[in-house]
């Protein structure tokens, strides 16, 4: 069963579904930055972490863009 959340309007829900970022809103799981210790030494990031970071930043920027200037200044 898929859990649903309403963020004050259908537009927000539709955009979240369209970009397939529900899991970042409903049940966020941050991937490990590095997999084995050797990857940390050579600065090789986990590909799943890279994908998570892209979606995370997309969601953050999009949500910030929906805030008014007065609210945005308080959030940042």
C-alpha positions, 0 to 999 in steps of 0.5 A, a space after each residue: 500500500 502506498 502512503 500519500 501525503 498532501 502538501 496543500 494542493 494537487 499541483 505539489 502532489 502531481 509534481 512529486 509523482 511526475 518526477 518520481 520522488 515520492 520516496 524522498 518525501 515519504 520514506 527518505 533513505 540516505 544512501 552510504 556516501 562510500 561503499 568499501 573503505 577503499 572507495 573513501 581513500 580514492 574518493 569514489 562515491 557510491 553511484 546510488 548516493 550520487 542518484 540520491 543526492 541529485 533527487 534530494 537537491 531537485 526536491 530542495 530547490 523546487 520546494 524553495 522556489 515555491 516559498 515567498 521571499 519573506 518565508 525563504 529568508 527565514 528558512 535559509 
